[in-house]
Amino acid sequence: MGKRYLMQNYAQLPLVIARGEGVRVWDDQGKCYLDFVGGIAVNSVGHCHPRVVAAIRQQSEQLIHCSNLYWFEPPVVLAQELAALSGLDRVFFCNSGAEANEAAIKLARKYAYEQCNKENPEIIAFTQSFHGRTLGTLAATGQEKFSRGFTPLPEGFRHVHFNDVAELKRAVGPQTAAVLVEPLQGEGGVYPATQEMMGALAELRDEKGILLMFDEVQCGLGRTGKAFAYEHYGVRPDILTLAKALGGGLPIGAALAREGVAQVFQPGTHGTTFGGNPVVCAAARAVLQVLQDEGLVEQAAQTGNYMKASLEALQNKYPFIKEVRGMGLLLGMELDRPGQEMVALCQERGLLVNCTAERVIRFMPPLITSREEVDEAVGILDEALRVFQERG
């Protein structure tokens, strides 16, 4: 039925997920799977966490939607909590990561026009990056395959090679308004930024007055073993974008900014009908509380180190594994050949994983994942790798 009525823009696997709990999901035939895709880094507190479910239920009985023409409490309190967590000052809520990045782009451009007198502001982004599928975020994304067939794209973006400091410095010019970067690239193949590059970005901000925009849609909110990935580098952004994990499975995006930048958004400059939805914000508040109360950021760091070491042990066993990389519980295992068959082999054995950038098996399990569940997943992965090797 799905193939008849849904637009076929997803390469969906032959699997119908019926329910989820914690780190596991069950298909419509009752088979159980360890979910190490996690909704692509969305289900950070696990499937259907009781506190998230309770928050959704309670808020849905009070107020489901109200126009942003009026004040209502849930987005205000959530914004206060995100500001305290990040050290930034103000928040714009929307519905997805792409929308959050669109807001960041518009904010940077308006700041450049009004505060820096730049008539043709330019934003520097990076190869292998992914920032969304709207026309603006496609223009920012450094992978041509995503924009093929959708040109012409908006102008005003320049791409440089990720982690190439010399090229980055050459690219900065008088019209450069901002740099947009994922501290840990996800869709591009799980590539962390180097300390050298992040340090260079901080220096360029100080020297040139450009804005630093960090896209932490996939890597933020504890995924890397710190609340935000930028904390690994000691460089705080001027603008930060979040989504995925924030809503616990409900759609939400957020663009955070320091006061001097945020103030250029005045009434009428930007908006969205569903931004700051009360039910979604209640769920997001519950997610933040669970992350703190259950110590999931620290657990992600510890479990991530354990899992990375386990994957490196597999690398020593199978020579076609080129590299294991990542931070916390956003890890990638690069093969020397296309990896989609590995996804199927793991699925057959009860483990859900993802292949990105053609050859990188990507792992994004919930932050509640235990060492025992990592051991179970790695055992399945080991068996799948053995079969994969035999098939050549």
N, C-alpha and C positions, 0 to 999 in steps of 0.2 A: 504493500500500500504506500509506503514511503517513497518508493521509486516512481509511483504514479502521481502523487500529489505534491511532493516537495521538490523544489528546484535542486538539481543534482550538482551542487557546488561543493559537496564534501565527498571525499573518497572513503565512504564509511565501510568499516569492516563487517563481515557477516556475523554480527553479534548484537543481540537485543538485551540491554541492561534493564533489569526490572526493579532492583532495589539496591541500596548500599547501607553499610553500617561500619563505622570506623575505617579501617584500612582495606576493607573487603567489599566487593560487589557480587551480586548474583544475577545470572541471566534468566531469561524467561523459561528455561528448562530446569532451573534450580541449581545449575553448576556454579560453584564459588570460585572467585578469582582474587588474588592479591592485586590491588590497584596501585601500581607504581607510575601511573600517568596522572592520577589525581586531578582529573578535569583540566589538564595542562596547568598545573600549579595553582589550581583554584581551591581544592578541598584540603586546605592546610590543617584544619582541626579535625579532619576526617569527615566521612559521610554522615549526615544527619546527627551532628553532635547535639545531645539533649538540651544544652543551654541555648544553642542557636535556634533549635526548633521551638523552644519555649518562648524565646524573645519574639520570633515571627508570629507565633500564635497570639501572644498577649497584645502586640501592637496591631495586628490585623483586626482585633476586636474593638479597637479604639479609633484608629484613623488609618485608612489604607493609602489615600492620596489627597493632597491639597496643593493648590497652585502656589508657586513661588511669589505670587502677589501678596502673600501673607506669611507671617512668622509661624513656625511650629517647632517643637522642641527637639526631636531626634537628630536632625542634621546639625543643629547648633552645638549640642553636647558632643556629637561625634567629631565635629571640627575642632572643638576645644581639646579633645583627647588626642587627635592626630597632631595638632600643633605642639602639644606638650611632648609627645613622643619623638617628633622630628626636629624640634627646635626652630621650625618655620612658623609663620604668623597667621596666614589665612588660607582658606580652602575653598575651592570650587568643586561641587559635586556634579557628576554626570553618570553615564550608564555603562561605560566600557573603557578599556585601555586606549583604544583608538581615539575616543572622544576626549579623554584626559590629555592625550598628546596633542590633539587639535587645539585644545584650550591653551596648552603650554606654548605652542607655536604662535597663536594669536597674541598671547600675553607678551611674548618676547618681541614680536613685531611692533605692537603698540608701544611698548616701553622704548624701543629704538626710535620710533617716530617722535614720541613726546618728550623723552628725557635725553636723547642723544642726538637729535636732529639728523637722523640717517634717513635719506629719501628712498633708498633701495636696500633695505636691510636684508642681510644674508645669514642663513643658518648653516653651520657646518655639522654634518653627520658622517657616519662611518660605513665602510663596506661591511657586509655580512649582517648589518643591523636589521631589525624589524620593529616598526613603530605603529603598524595598523594598516587597515585596508580602505580607509577613506582616501579621497584624492590627495589631500594634504599630507597625510601620514605615509601614503605610498611614495610621494615625492621625497619624503625624508628617509624612507627605507632604502638601505644600500644593497638591495638584491633585485636585479632587473626582472627576474622571473615573475615577481608578484605584480608588476605594473604592465606586463606585456598585454597589449590589447586594450589598455585603458588610457593611453596618451591622447591628447597632450596633458601633461601634469602641471600643477602650479610651479612657477619659477621661484627662485630665491633660496635654493639649496645647493650646497657643494659637498661632495663626498671625498673623504680621504681614507687611506688604509688604516684599519683598526690597529691601535698600538704603535703606529708609526709617528713618533714624536717630531721628527724633522719635517715630514710632510705636513703635519698638523700646523706647525709654526709657520711654514711657508704659505699655508692657505689663509691664514688670518690677515684680513685687510681692513681698510677704513670703513667698509660697509658691513663688516662682520658684527652681527648683533648677539649671537649666542652659539653655543655648541650643545648639540643634543647627543647623549650617549647612554647606552646601557652599561652599567658597571660590570655586569655579567651578561653577555649575549646569550639568549636562549635559542630562538629559532635559527640563528646563524650557525649553531653547532656547539653551544656551551663553551664559549671563550671568555675567560675573565680578563678585564682590563689589567694592565700592568701598573705597578706603583709609579713607575716612571711617567706613564701617560697621565695618570690622574694628578700627579704632582705638577706636570707641565700645564694641565688645564687650570689648576689653581694659580699658577704663576701668570698665565695669560689673562685670567680674570683680573688679577691685581694690576698688571701692566697696561692692559688694553681696555678695561672696563666692560668686557663682554659678560654675558650671563652664562651660567652653567646650568643646563637642564638635564637632570638624570631621570631616565625612563626606568623605573623599577616596577613596572607592571607585572613582570614575571618573577623577578628576583627579590622583591621587597617583602616586608612584613615577616621576617624571621626565616625566610627560605634559605638564606646563606649562612645561618648561624649567628647573625646579628639582626637587630630590628630592621635595619636597612643596609643594603650592600655597601653603600658609600662609607659606612663606618669602618670597614676594613682598611680604608685608605686615608682616613682622617681628613677628608675633603667634603664639606657640606655644600649642597647645591643652592642656587637661587630659586630654582623651580624644581619640584619633584612630582612625578606622576606615579599613581598607584591604581590598581584595579584587582583583577583575578582573586587573590586570597581574601581581599578585604570584606567581601560580602558573604563569605562562607558558602558560596554556591548561588547566591542571588546577584543580579547584574548591578554593578556599581563601578564607577571610576572616580578618581579624585586628582585634581591638580593643586598642589600646595606651593606657596611662594612666600618669600620674605616680604615685609611690609612695603618697602620702597618699590618693589615690583608689582605687588598685588594691587596697589592703589590706582594703577592705570585702568583697571576694570571698574568702570562706573555704570550706573543703571543704563541698560540698553546696549552696552558694548558686547555682551555675550550672554548666553542663557540656554536652557533646555527644559522642556516640559516636565520630565520625570526626575531631574537632578535633585538629589536629597530626599528621595522618596522615604516616607516615615518607616515603612516596614523594612526596607532594605537597610536603612541606617540603624534600626534596632538590631538587625542581624549582625551588622558590622561591629556595633558596640559589643555584642556578645562575643564575637570573634576576638576582638582585642582583649577582652577580659579573660577568655580562655587561654590565649597565648601567654598572658602574664601569670594567671593563677596556676596553670599547669606547667610552667617553666618550659614552654615548648621551643622558645628561641635557643635556650641553652641545650635542650635535648636535640634540636636539629644540628647544632654544631657537633655534639658528641656522636650522635648516630651517623651523621654525614661522614665524619672522619673514619668511623668503623666501616661504613659501607664502601668508602673510597679505597680503603686498604684491602677489602675483600675483592673489589673489582680489579685492583692492581695485582692481586694474587692470580686472578684469572688471566690477566694480561701475560703473566710469566708462563702460564700453561698453554695459551693459544697464541701462536706467533702472528696470526692475522689481526689481532687487536693492536692497533698502532699506538693509542694513547688513552689514558683515563684522565679526565680533568673536570673542574667545577669547584663549587664551594657549598658546604652544608649539604642540604638535600636537593640540590640542583646539579646533577652529575651527568656527564656524557662519556660514553665509551666509543671511541672512533675505530672503525674497522677499515681494512684495506680494500673493501669491496662493498657494493650496495647492501644495506642492512634490512630491507623490508621483510625478507624471509625470516629473519630472527624474530620480528614482531609476531608473525604467525606461529612460529615454533614455540615461543613463550606462551602465547595465548592458549594453544592446545594443551599446555601443561599447567594452566591455571595462574599465569602471571601476565598482567597487562603492562606493556612498555610501549615506547614511542620511538620512531625513527625520524630524525630531522637532518637536514642538509645531506640527505641521501645515504650517508654512511655512519651517522652518529646515533647510537642507541641512547636515548635520553630518559633519565629517571627523575621523577618529581613526586615521590610518595608523600602522603600526609606527614606533617611534622610530629604526629603522635606515634609514628612507626617505631617499633621496638627493635632491639638487636636480634631477637628471636625471629621476628618477621623479616628482617634483612637476611638472616641466615637461610630462611625458607626461600626467599626470592633468589638469592645467589645460588642455592642448590638447583632450582629450576633453570636458572640462566646457564649454569654449568652444563646441565644435560642438553639444553638447546644448542649451546655452542659446540658440543661434541657432535651432534647430528649435523649442524651447519658445516662443520669441518669435514665430515665424511662425505657430504654432498658436493664439497668443493666450491 
